[in-house]
Amino acid sequence: MWIAVNRPFAMGAMVHAGADKREAFGFILERSFQGVILTGTTSREHLKENWRAFEEARG
């Protein structure tokens, strides 16, 4: 079964509340699954931020 994790930051609410994107990605990556993580983004800069946070969460 493939799993799609869509908008892991509660449509931005977690980030605005001070959550660390790396922690959110890390929480997801700690689970054993095959699938994708879909993050909402409104700009190229947000995409770059999410990519950096994902890479850092991967270690």
Biopython code that builds the backbone (N, CA, C, O; Angstrom):
import numpy as np
from Bio.PDB.StructureBuilder import StructureBuilder

atoms = [
    (1, "MET", "N", (0.844, -1.174, 0.000)),
    (1, "MET", "CA", (0.000, 0.000, 0.000)),
    (1, "MET", "C", (0.888, 1.236, 0.000)),
    (1, "MET", "O", (1.829, 1.338, 0.788)),
    (2, "TRP", "N", (0.587, 2.155, -0.874)),
    (2, "TRP", "CA", (1.285, 3.432, -0.901)),
    (2, "TRP", "C", (0.479, 4.440, -0.105)),
    (2, "TRP", "O", (-0.751, 4.424, -0.122)),
    (3, "ILE", "N", (1.176, 5.304, 0.582)),
    (3, "ILE", "CA", (0.521, 6.325, 1.398)),
    (3, "ILE", "C", (0.958, 7.695, 0.905)),
    (3, "ILE", "O", (2.140, 7.922, 0.646)),
    (4, "ALA", "N", (0.013, 8.597, 0.778)),
    (4, "ALA", "CA", (0.311, 9.987, 0.451)),
    (4, "ALA", "C", (0.031, 10.829, 1.692)),
    (4, "ALA", "O", (-1.109, 10.907, 2.148)),
    (5, "VAL", "N", (1.059, 11.452, 2.230)),
    (5, "VAL", "CA", (0.902, 12.349, 3.371)),
    (5, "VAL", "C", (0.751, 13.745, 2.778)),
    (5, "VAL", "O", (1.712, 14.307, 2.253)),
    (6, "ASN", "N", (-0.438, 14.297, 2.862)),
    (6, "ASN", "CA", (-0.729, 15.578, 2.222)),
    (6, "ASN", "C", (-0.739, 16.700, 3.254)),
    (6, "ASN", "O", (-1.455, 16.643, 4.254)),
    (7, "ARG", "N", (0.055, 17.697, 2.992)),
    (7, "ARG", "CA", (0.142, 18.888, 3.834)),
    (7, "ARG", "C", (0.432, 18.544, 5.296)),
    (7, "ARG", "O", (-0.415, 18.751, 6.165)),
    (8, "PRO", "N", (1.618, 18.025, 5.562)),
    (8, "PRO", "CA", (1.946, 17.573, 6.919)),
    (8, "PRO", "C", (2.038, 18.698, 7.945)),
    (8, "PRO", "O", (2.229, 18.430, 9.131)),
    (9, "PHE", "N", (1.907, 19.931, 7.519)),
    (9, "PHE", "CA", (2.022, 21.056, 8.457)),
    (9, "PHE", "C", (0.679, 21.703, 8.751)),
    (9, "PHE", "O", (0.627, 22.865, 9.155)),
    (10, "ALA", "N", (-0.424, 20.954, 8.551)),
    (10, "ALA", "CA", (-1.777, 21.456, 8.839)),
    (10, "ALA", "C", (-2.043, 22.760, 8.082)),
    (10, "ALA", "O", (-2.489, 23.752, 8.659)),
    (11, "MET", "N", (-1.765, 22.732, 6.805)),
    (11, "MET", "CA", (-1.969, 23.885, 5.917)),
    (11, "MET", "C", (-1.231, 25.132, 6.422)),
    (11, "MET", "O", (-1.705, 26.255, 6.252)),
    (12, "GLY", "N", (-0.077, 24.922, 7.039)),
    (12, "GLY", "CA", (0.749, 26.029, 7.509)),
    (12, "GLY", "C", (0.541, 26.390, 8.970)),
    (12, "GLY", "O", (1.355, 27.112, 9.546)),
    (13, "ALA", "N", (-0.523, 25.908, 9.577)),
    (13, "ALA", "CA", (-0.824, 26.274, 10.961)),
    (13, "ALA", "C", (0.285, 25.856, 11.924)),
    (13, "ALA", "O", (0.620, 26.604, 12.843)),
    (14, "MET", "N", (0.858, 24.669, 11.723)),
    (14, "MET", "CA", (1.922, 24.206, 12.611)),
    (14, "MET", "C", (3.150, 25.098, 12.513)),
    (14, "MET", "O", (3.776, 25.410, 13.526)),
    (15, "VAL", "N", (3.495, 25.507, 11.307)),
    (15, "VAL", "CA", (4.677, 26.345, 11.116)),
    (15, "VAL", "C", (4.443, 27.726, 11.724)),
    (15, "VAL", "O", (5.329, 28.280, 12.374)),
    (16, "HIS", "N", (3.247, 28.278, 11.512)),
    (16, "HIS", "CA", (2.933, 29.593, 12.089)),
    (16, "HIS", "C", (2.907, 29.538, 13.620)),
    (16, "HIS", "O", (3.140, 30.546, 14.287)),
    (17, "ALA", "N", (2.623, 28.357, 14.167)),
    (17, "ALA", "CA", (2.610, 28.187, 15.622)),
    (17, "ALA", "C", (4.005, 27.904, 16.176)),
    (17, "ALA", "O", (4.177, 27.761, 17.386)),
    (18, "GLY", "N", (5.005, 27.822, 15.286)),
    (18, "GLY", "CA", (6.382, 27.641, 15.731)),
    (18, "GLY", "C", (6.943, 26.248, 15.566)),
    (18, "GLY", "O", (8.065, 25.991, 16.004)),
    (19, "ALA", "N", (6.210, 25.341, 14.955)),
    (19, "ALA", "CA", (6.712, 23.975, 14.755)),
    (19, "ALA", "C", (7.904, 23.983, 13.800)),
    (19, "ALA", "O", (7.984, 24.811, 12.893)),
    (20, "ASP", "N", (8.805, 23.071, 14.015)),
    (20, "ASP", "CA", (9.980, 22.926, 13.167)),
    (20, "ASP", "C", (9.646, 21.940, 12.044)),
    (20, "ASP", "O", (9.257, 20.804, 12.315)),
    (21, "LYS", "N", (9.793, 22.361, 10.805)),
    (21, "LYS", "CA", (9.480, 21.497, 9.668)),
    (21, "LYS", "C", (10.297, 20.220, 9.705)),
    (21, "LYS", "O", (9.806, 19.157, 9.325)),
    (22, "ARG", "N", (11.528, 20.312, 10.156)),
    (22, "ARG", "CA", (12.366, 19.109, 10.228)),
    (22, "ARG", "C", (11.760, 18.083, 11.168)),
    (22, "ARG", "O", (11.827, 16.884, 10.901)),
    (23, "GLU", "N", (11.168, 18.539, 12.269)),
    (23, "GLU", "CA", (10.538, 17.608, 13.205)),
    (23, "GLU", "C", (9.321, 16.939, 12.575)),
    (23, "GLU", "O", (9.104, 15.742, 12.764)),
    (24, "ALA", "N", (8.530, 17.698, 11.833)),
    (24, "ALA", "CA", (7.355, 17.120, 11.173)),
    (24, "ALA", "C", (7.784, 16.075, 10.149)),
    (24, "ALA", "O", (7.234, 14.974, 10.115)),
    (25, "PHE", "N", (8.767, 16.417, 9.313)),
    (25, "PHE", "CA", (9.269, 15.443, 8.338)),
    (25, "PHE", "C", (9.881, 14.242, 9.049)),
    (25, "PHE", "O", (9.668, 13.102, 8.636)),
    (26, "GLY", "N", (10.633, 14.488, 10.108)),
    (26, "GLY", "CA", (11.267, 13.407, 10.858)),
    (26, "GLY", "C", (10.237, 12.444, 11.429)),
    (26, "GLY", "O", (10.425, 11.228, 11.384)),
    (27, "PHE", "N", (9.148, 12.986, 11.966)),
    (27, "PHE", "CA", (8.084, 12.147, 12.515)),
    (27, "PHE", "C", (7.529, 11.218, 11.438)),
    (27, "PHE", "O", (7.315, 10.032, 11.685)),
    (28, "ILE", "N", (7.301, 11.754, 10.262)),
    (28, "ILE", "CA", (6.773, 10.949, 9.158)),
    (28, "ILE", "C", (7.797, 9.911, 8.718)),
    (28, "ILE", "O", (7.456, 8.746, 8.513)),
    (29, "LEU", "N", (9.049, 10.329, 8.573)),
    (29, "LEU", "CA", (10.083, 9.418, 8.082)),
    (29, "LEU", "C", (10.421, 8.298, 9.054)),
    (29, "LEU", "O", (10.957, 7.268, 8.646)),
    (30, "GLU", "N", (10.112, 8.487, 10.351)),
    (30, "GLU", "CA", (10.361, 7.438, 11.334)),
    (30, "GLU", "C", (9.416, 6.254, 11.140)),
    (30, "GLU", "O", (9.700, 5.150, 11.603)),
    (31, "ARG", "N", (8.294, 6.480, 10.457)),
    (31, "ARG", "CA", (7.334, 5.407, 10.204)),
    (31, "ARG", "C", (7.779, 4.634, 8.980)),
    (31, "ARG", "O", (8.345, 5.196, 8.043)),
    (32, "SER", "N", (7.524, 3.375, 9.001)),
    (32, "SER", "CA", (7.886, 2.539, 7.860)),
    (32, "SER", "C", (6.732, 2.542, 6.867)),
    (32, "SER", "O", (5.694, 1.929, 7.116)),
    (33, "PHE", "N", (6.906, 3.219, 5.760)),
    (33, "PHE", "CA", (5.871, 3.249, 4.738)),
    (33, "PHE", "C", (6.497, 3.517, 3.387)),
    (33, "PHE", "O", (7.610, 4.035, 3.291)),
    (34, "GLN", "N", (5.784, 3.167, 2.368)),
    (34, "GLN", "CA", (6.176, 3.528, 1.009)),
    (34, "GLN", "C", (5.140, 4.517, 0.519)),
    (34, "GLN", "O", (3.943, 4.231, 0.538)),
    (35, "GLY", "N", (5.578, 5.642, 0.094)),
    (35, "GLY", "CA", (4.630, 6.633, -0.368)),
    (35, "GLY", "C", (5.298, 7.956, -0.624)),
    (35, "GLY", "O", (6.503, 8.026, -0.866)),
    (36, "VAL", "N", (4.512, 8.995, -0.568)),
    (36, "VAL", "CA", (5.000, 10.340, -0.846)),
    (36, "VAL", "C", (4.517, 11.296, 0.235)),
    (36, "VAL", "O", (3.511, 11.058, 0.903)),
    (37, "ILE", "N", (5.256, 12.372, 0.386)),
    (37, "ILE", "CA", (4.867, 13.449, 1.286)),
    (37, "ILE", "C", (4.602, 14.663, 0.401)),
    (37, "ILE", "O", (5.512, 15.166, -0.258)),
    (38, "LEU", "N", (3.369, 15.128, 0.388)),
    (38, "LEU", "CA", (2.983, 16.276, -0.441)),
    (38, "LEU", "C", (2.862, 17.503, 0.445)),
    (38, "LEU", "O", (2.002, 17.560, 1.325)),
    (39, "THR", "N", (3.713, 18.473, 0.215)),
    (39, "THR", "CA", (3.636, 19.701, 1.007)),
    (39, "THR", "C", (3.043, 20.802, 0.156)),
    (39, "THR", "O", (3.387, 20.948, -1.017)),
    (40, "GLY", "N", (2.166, 21.565, 0.739)),
    (40, "GLY", "CA", (1.630, 22.717, 0.030)),
    (40, "GLY", "C", (2.687, 23.801, -0.012)),
    (40, "GLY", "O", (3.434, 23.980, 0.950)),
    (41, "THR", "N", (2.755, 24.511, -1.095)),
    (41, "THR", "CA", (3.722, 25.601, -1.205)),
    (41, "THR", "C", (3.129, 26.689, -2.080)),
    (41, "THR", "O", (2.417, 26.416, -3.047)),
    (42, "THR", "N", (3.431, 27.909, -1.725)),
    (42, "THR", "CA", (2.893, 29.033, -2.487)),
    (42, "THR", "C", (3.953, 29.771, -3.288)),
    (42, "THR", "O", (3.642, 30.683, -4.055)),
    (43, "SER", "N", (5.204, 29.372, -3.105)),
    (43, "SER", "CA", (6.267, 30.079, -3.818)),
    (43, "SER", "C", (7.479, 29.162, -4.000)),
    (43, "SER", "O", (7.578, 28.104, -3.378)),
    (44, "ARG", "N", (8.357, 29.577, -4.833)),
    (44, "ARG", "CA", (9.604, 28.832, -5.052)),
    (44, "ARG", "C", (10.417, 28.774, -3.759)),
    (44, "ARG", "O", (11.055, 27.763, -3.464)),
    (45, "GLU", "N", (10.389, 29.859, -2.995)),
    (45, "GLU", "CA", (11.139, 29.896, -1.737)),
    (45, "GLU", "C", (10.580, 28.881, -0.734)),
    (45, "GLU", "O", (11.342, 28.213, -0.036)),
    (46, "HIS", "N", (9.242, 28.767, -0.661)),
    (46, "HIS", "CA", (8.645, 27.756, 0.226)),
    (46, "HIS", "C", (9.064, 26.360, -0.190)),
    (46, "HIS", "O", (9.351, 25.520, 0.664)),
    (47, "LEU", "N", (9.103, 26.099, -1.479)),
    (47, "LEU", "CA", (9.526, 24.792, -1.975)),
    (47, "LEU", "C", (10.967, 24.507, -1.553)),
    (47, "LEU", "O", (11.278, 23.407, -1.096)),
    (48, "LYS", "N", (11.838, 25.494, -1.706)),
    (48, "LYS", "CA", (13.232, 25.326, -1.300)),
    (48, "LYS", "C", (13.345, 25.079, 0.204)),
    (48, "LYS", "O", (14.124, 24.230, 0.637)),
    (49, "GLU", "N", (12.565, 25.821, 1.004)),
    (49, "GLU", "CA", (12.552, 25.641, 2.458)),
    (49, "GLU", "C", (12.147, 24.220, 2.821)),
    (49, "GLU", "O", (12.793, 23.565, 3.639)),
    (50, "ASN", "N", (11.065, 23.752, 2.198)),
    (50, "ASN", "CA", (10.579, 22.409, 2.479)),
    (50, "ASN", "C", (11.611, 21.359, 2.070)),
    (50, "ASN", "O", (11.824, 20.383, 2.790)),
    (51, "TRP", "N", (12.238, 21.552, 0.943)),
    (51, "TRP", "CA", (13.241, 20.592, 0.482)),
    (51, "TRP", "C", (14.410, 20.530, 1.453)),
    (51, "TRP", "O", (14.871, 19.444, 1.806)),
    (52, "ARG", "N", (14.898, 21.705, 1.891)),
    (52, "ARG", "CA", (16.012, 21.742, 2.852)),
    (52, "ARG", "C", (15.620, 21.045, 4.157)),
    (52, "ARG", "O", (16.399, 20.265, 4.704)),
    (53, "ALA", "N", (14.415, 21.328, 4.653)),
    (53, "ALA", "CA", (13.969, 20.728, 5.913)),
    (53, "ALA", "C", (13.857, 19.209, 5.762)),
    (53, "ALA", "O", (14.225, 18.462, 6.668)),
    (54, "PHE", "N", (13.352, 18.762, 4.619)),
    (54, "PHE", "CA", (13.239, 17.323, 4.375)),
    (54, "PHE", "C", (14.609, 16.664, 4.359)),
    (54, "PHE", "O", (14.808, 15.623, 4.985)),
    (55, "GLU", "N", (15.548, 17.263, 3.650)),
    (55, "GLU", "CA", (16.912, 16.717, 3.589)),
    (55, "GLU", "C", (17.550, 16.661, 4.970)),
    (55, "GLU", "O", (18.226, 15.688, 5.302)),
    (56, "GLU", "N", (17.340, 17.698, 5.778)),
    (56, "GLU", "CA", (17.908, 17.710, 7.128)),
    (56, "GLU", "C", (17.237, 16.646, 8.006)),
    (56, "GLU", "O", (17.894, 16.037, 8.850)),
    (57, "ALA", "N", (15.948, 16.424, 7.811)),
    (57, "ALA", "CA", (15.239, 15.401, 8.595)),
    (57, "ALA", "C", (15.728, 14.006, 8.237)),
    (57, "ALA", "O", (15.763, 13.115, 9.086)),
    (58, "ARG", "N", (16.103, 13.822, 6.982)),
    (58, "ARG", "CA", (16.610, 12.519, 6.547)),
    (58, "ARG", "C", (17.961, 12.210, 7.160)),
    (58, "ARG", "O", (18.349, 11.050, 7.293)),
    (59, "GLY", "N", (18.682, 13.279, 7.536)),
    (59, "GLY", "CA", (19.984, 13.095, 8.180)),
    (59, "GLY", "C", (21.046, 12.954, 7.225)),
    (59, "GLY", "O", (22.205, 12.792, 7.610)),
]
sb = StructureBuilder()
sb.init_structure("model")
sb.init_model(0)
sb.init_chain("A")
sb.init_seg("    ")
for serial, (resi, resn, name, xyz) in enumerate(atoms, 1):
    if name == "N":
        sb.init_residue(resn, " ", resi, " ")
    sb.init_atom(name, np.array(xyz, "f"), 0.0, 1.0, " ", f" {name:<3s}", serial, name[0])
structure = sb.get_structure()
